[in-house]
Amino acid sequence: MERVTLRIPKQQIEEVEQMVETGEFPNRSEAIRAAVRDMLNEHDEGTTEQTTNKRSWAKV
């Protein structure tokens, strides 16, 4: 596994921390990995279906 450093808005990190605190994810890294997996799956589905270029994962 590779280490990646990224900058994320404070509000988003607080929301991730909340998911960790409630037990939805064991830690921040796993929550972020799940988000990346979802984004990649959504991209694959959009590519095969040729839907719009709307990216619901690109919310800030």
KAFENSUL-V962201 format. One record per helix or strand. SS is the DSSP state (H for helix, E for strand). FROM is the first residue (numbers start at 1). TO is the last residue. Records with the same first field share a line. If there is no record, write none. Layout:
SS->FROM-TO ; FROM-TO
This chain:
H->10-21 ; 28-49 ; 56-58
